[in-house]
Amino acid sequence: MLCFLEALSSGAKKDYTLKFGLIPKNATSRDDVIWIDSGEAGAIVHPLHAWEEVTEKYQDGQLASSQTTIKLWTPFCKDLKLDLEKSNTFHMMEYTIDVNTKTVSQEVIDDTINSEFATMPPKMPISPSSGGASSNILPFGTSHEANTNGSITKEHSTLSVHDRYGFTAIFGDNGHFTGYAKWDMVKRSLHSTVYYDNGDIGGEPMAVRTKKEDTDEDALYVGSYVYDEEENQSYFVLYDGETNEQVCRLKMPSRVPYGFHGTFISGEDFKDHFQYHDKQFDHRVDQKCPLQWVRFFFKDLILGHPPSTFS
């Protein structure tokens, strides 16, 4: 049973506790939602990743018992305050949700850094020649089987090897993003941290997955816009997602707001988007419409197309 997760944040109200809602894939109404109370006050804003772990025990070839747990990795704040002048403290937490007993346990993965705004690398596209299954992603994660005195224990996990690493933005003392953290969900630990050069202020890290040249191997990169306050200059920095080495630092022609909830799409996807909408767009808006200026900025300025409606 694969479930989606929803957490109700209690913020600073100690009389309320964090609850998790499990929605089965075959749910047909809200009555099918399974609510599990953690018994602890706190807040979850941007979860990193979740997966299933199933343990099955067989005796004499027959299924004797089955236990399903859901692992959830997420930054957790004990006492969230919605005050823009102050920075909240988030630590990476692993929640274990037992579907059978409807109980929740938690373990702090790391409490040395304050990080939030979690992001996972995008999935690799499914190859048409694979019959609907990607050869680069393990659709059923990993499995393990042990045989003891005629009793067989099978363990399955939906955590793919390509979902091993996730990233979060690191908060500095003043509440700005000063770098990013890389998390290892296989070894259950903080893998490494990267801090931006020269005291730059950054944004939410964006993970990009692509193919290495002339191979079928994946290449992982992490990028972010950063801002140098002394220079009053914006840059785009790109890091190797495996080694954390900086690949490039590109000077932007104008100020680019660093922020959060960014994503990455390829140049081809970008062009296809505008090609699809161009014919319907031009007759719906005029030059004074703000949407037209947004179109101009993205298509004409970034993609390099000469402006056709602006003088």
Secondary structure, 3 states (H helix, E strand, C coil): CCEEEEEECCCCCCCCCCEEEEEECCCCCHHHCEEEECCCCCECCCCCEEEEEEEEEEECCEEEEEEEEEEEEEEEECCCCCCCCCCCCCEEEEEEEECCCCEEEEEEEECCCCEEEEECCCCCCCCHHHCCCCCCCCCCCEEEEEEECCEEEEEEECCCHHHCEEEEEEECCCCCEEEEEEEECCCCEEEEEEECHHHCEECCCEEEEEECCCCCCEEEEEEEEEEECCCCEEEEEEEECCCCCEEEEEECCCCCCCCCCCCCCCHHHHHHHHHHHHHHHCCCCCCCCHHHHHHHHHHHHHCCCCCCCCC
